């Protein structure tokens, strides 16, 4: 297993302190604040630990309240709101330094049959047709600004293959949409709860940047203050995150210092496994 994947699995394996109370730590990667996807995934894991295994998560809604401090643990307090015949509801509060940094509401459902339809996957080149690994890194490093080069050379548990890399090299205003193939860089097994948690982790990646395309800007620009504000996710069908997934994103609006981005995650076979929506702060620095 890739070292960064092993580190991610350890990060998601929360310590049980007491009934409904869990502790999570952050990997030592030198970040100034905790990656939002990590907090989402850890909060989901805390909720999962209080729900029967035969009730997988079907939706979550989270709010980022304060920046997370990677130097100290995060305490996750789970509140058992409802245990019904079909649905289970949990609220999780992530706490550091005596204050909430993130809140999550999650709903779980026993598996059942029902009506079934989905939108079609966008017609884009597959991951095998795109630059990968060192070739992709070389392409980006050759022309990209320093902040983007540092981002792409950082070890991570997730592999990206963007369909287009144009936004890394230009300040031209572009249509606010992008398509990225993503997968985990190591085998993590078929456990549905873990695959859902890792999917939640990677779902926070690249979304905020899409909302800046229409303005010729990037989250790497020193003149932009960028941060996730909230995050919603719906889990439609089972998923294996070690297989390639197409993350199709578009940003329908930005206003008031905020940008909204929507995302759809498809398997290579075109099966829609999850939908995402996120609003983020994209405020020009004065």
Helices and strands as residue ranges (DSSP letters): H 3-12, E 15-18, E 21-24, H 36-48, E 55-64, E 74-83, E 87-96, E 99-110, G 127-129, H 133-143, H 146-153, E 158-162, G 166-168, E 177-184, H 192-203, H 207-210, G 213-215, E 224-235, E 245-255, E 258-267, E 272-284
